[in-house]
Amino acid sequence: MSKKNKDKDSEWKLYTKAYELASRKGQIKTGTYGDPEQSGILDNYYHLISTEGKLLARYSLDQMRGETIRNGCLKGCAVFLGGFGVLFFALLLVPPVVDIRPKAKASAAANTLATMVKECAAKIADQGQGLITVPEVDGYKSRKKNVAGFYIGNDRKVHGATILCPTNGEMKLVSEDESELPTFSYNIDTGKKACFVDPGSGAEYLCRNGEW
């Protein structure tokens, strides 16, 4: 693995750890989702940023380092945290490398859908029903001239709307362009996670064996 890919992998691990911490501490509200592209390190703190550009949580690197070490983070992860934090945040302002950006967008979409599925399952288990807010995810935005967006079954939902959690059928995020980003779906009845891309396109590596 090249140094660039190793750094990107470390960035994603930091984002995932920060999101897990924020979820455990109740700092992420219903209908709010993190954005790995906007999140990053500044002044020895990791800033978890929402898809709307708002600060969700902030953790010191010492706290992040302790969490990652307990979960088996490699030594190189700590070196990255201490030595290149400020540089990393500055690089976030530069347009991302072409071969990395689709992976980040696809990961954000899959993470958003997974969070909604878990949120609905918890609410339905506790209350018999629940409400969720329809998200808008980069690369999956619904417009009049496309079929992209968030769906319950075949019914596309309006971004920002509050809807009832489904108890059966399918929840999915449909890509604006399946030759670049996969469409992700979750079958509530079977628990199956599926993804779809244009055959032979550059997006195939983001949807291996039709699953996510």
C-alpha positions in Angstrom: 0.0 0.0 0.0 1.4 3.5 -1.0 1.9 6.2 1.6 -1.0 8.2 0.2 -3.4 5.2 0.5 -2.1 4.5 4.1 -2.8 8.1 5.1 -6.3 7.9 3.6 -6.9 4.7 5.5 -5.7 6.4 8.7 -8.0 9.4 8.0 -11.0 7.0 7.6 -10.1 5.2 10.9 -10.0 8.5 12.7 -13.4 9.5 11.3 -14.9 6.2 12.2 -13.6 6.3 15.8 -14.8 9.9 16.3 -18.2 9.0 15.0 -18.4 6.0 17.3 -17.4 8.2 20.3 -20.0 10.8 19.4 -22.7 8.2 19.1 -21.8 6.6 22.5 -21.8 10.1 24.2 -25.2 11.1 22.6 -23.6 14.0 20.7 -25.2 13.0 17.4 -28.9 14.0 17.1 -31.6 12.2 15.1 -31.3 13.0 11.4 -27.7 14.3 11.7 -24.9 12.6 9.8 -21.1 13.0 9.7 -19.1 13.9 6.7 -15.6 12.3 6.5 -14.4 14.8 3.9 -15.1 17.9 6.0 -14.0 16.3 9.3 -10.3 16.4 10.3 -7.6 17.6 12.7 -6.9 21.2 13.8 -4.7 22.4 16.7 -4.3 18.8 18.1 -8.1 18.2 18.1 -10.1 16.0 15.8 -13.2 17.9 14.6 -16.2 15.8 13.6 -18.2 17.8 11.0 -21.8 17.1 9.8 -22.9 16.9 6.2 -24.3 20.4 6.8 -20.9 21.8 7.8 -21.7 22.0 11.6 -19.4 20.8 14.4 -20.8 17.7 16.0 -18.0 16.9 18.4 -14.3 17.7 19.1 -11.8 15.3 20.7 -8.2 15.8 21.8 -5.7 13.7 19.9 -4.6 12.1 23.2 -8.2 10.9 23.7 -8.3 9.6 20.1 -5.0 8.0 20.5 -6.1 6.2 23.6 -9.2 4.9 21.9 -7.4 3.7 18.8 -4.6 1.9 20.8 -7.2 0.1 22.8 -8.7 -1.1 19.6 -5.4 -2.3 18.1 -4.3 0.8 16.1 -0.9 0.4 14.5 2.1 2.5 15.6 2.0 4.4 12.4 -1.5 5.7 13.3 -0.1 7.5 16.4 2.7 9.0 14.3 0.2 10.3 11.9 -1.9 11.9 14.6 1.1 13.7 16.3 3.2 14.7 13.3 0.8 15.5 10.4 -2.4 16.7 12.0 -2.3 20.4 11.0 -1.0 19.5 7.5 -3.8 17.0 7.1 -6.5 19.6 7.9 -5.0 22.0 5.4 -5.0 19.3 2.7 -8.8 18.9 3.3 -9.3 22.3 1.7 -7.6 21.1 -1.5 -9.8 19.2 -4.1 -9.3 15.5 -3.3 -7.5 13.0 -5.5 -9.9 11.6 -8.1 -9.4 7.9 -7.1 -10.0 8.6 -3.4 -13.1 10.9 -3.6 -15.6 8.3 -4.9 -14.6 5.9 -2.1 -15.1 8.6 0.5 -18.5 9.5 -1.0 -19.6 5.9 -1.2 -18.5 5.3 2.4 -20.4 8.3 3.6 -23.5 7.1 1.8 -23.3 3.5 3.2 -22.6 4.9 6.7 -25.6 7.2 6.5 -27.9 4.4 5.4 -26.6 2.0 8.1 -27.1 4.7 10.8 -30.7 5.2 9.7 -31.4 1.5 9.7 -30.0 1.2 13.3 -31.9 4.3 14.4 -35.2 2.9 13.1 -34.6 -0.5 14.6 -34.0 0.9 18.0 -37.0 3.2 17.9 -39.3 0.5 16.7 -38.1 -2.0 19.3 -38.6 0.6 22.1 -41.7 2.4 20.9 -43.3 0.3 18.2 -42.6 3.1 15.7 -40.2 6.0 15.1 -39.4 9.1 13.0 -36.3 9.8 10.9 -35.2 12.8 8.8 -34.5 12.2 5.1 -30.8 13.0 4.5 -29.1 14.6 1.5 -25.8 12.9 0.7 -23.2 14.1 -1.7 -23.5 12.1 -4.9 -27.0 11.0 -4.0 -28.9 14.2 -4.2 -32.4 14.1 -5.6 -33.3 16.5 -8.4 -36.3 16.9 -10.7 -34.2 15.6 -13.6 -32.7 12.5 -11.9 -33.9 9.5 -9.9 -31.3 9.8 -7.2 -32.1 10.2 -3.5 -33.4 8.4 -0.5 -36.2 5.8 -1.1 -38.6 3.7 1.0 -39.4 1.0 -1.5 -40.0 2.8 -4.8 -41.2 6.0 -3.1 -38.6 8.8 -3.2 -38.6 11.0 -0.1 -38.0 14.7 0.0 -34.7 15.9 1.6 -35.3 17.2 5.1 -38.7 15.7 5.5 -39.6 13.8 8.7 -41.0 10.3 7.9 -42.1 7.2 9.8 -39.6 4.4 10.0 -40.6 1.5 7.7 -41.2 -1.8 9.3 -40.8 -3.8 6.1 -39.6 -3.5 2.6 -36.5 -1.7 1.5 -34.6 1.5 2.4 -32.1 2.7 -0.2 -29.8 5.6 -1.4 -29.9 5.8 -5.1 -26.7 7.2 -6.8 -26.8 10.1 -9.2 -24.5 8.1 -11.5 -24.0 4.4 -11.0 -20.9 4.4 -13.2 -19.2 6.5 -10.5 -21.0 5.6 -7.2 -23.0 2.6 -6.1 -26.7 2.6 -5.2 -27.0 1.1 -1.6 -30.0 -0.8 -0.3 -31.1 -2.5 2.9 -33.9 -5.1 3.0 -35.7 -4.8 6.3 -37.4 -8.2 6.0 -34.2 -10.2 5.3 -31.4 -7.9 6.6 -29.6 -8.1 3.2 -27.3 -5.3 2.3 -27.0 -4.9 -1.5 -25.3 -2.4 -3.8 -25.6 -1.8 -7.6 -23.3 -0.2 -10.2 -23.1 -0.1 -14.0 -21.4 -3.3 -15.1 -17.8 -2.7 -16.4 -17.7 0.8 -14.9 -15.1 2.3 -12.7 -17.5 2.0 -9.7 -17.3 -1.8 -9.6 -14.5 -1.7 -7.0 -16.8 0.1 -4.6 -19.5 -2.7 -4.8 -17.8 -6.0 -4.5 -20.0 -9.1 -5.1 -23.1 -6.9 -4.9 -22.8 -6.3 -1.2 -21.7 -3.6 1.2 
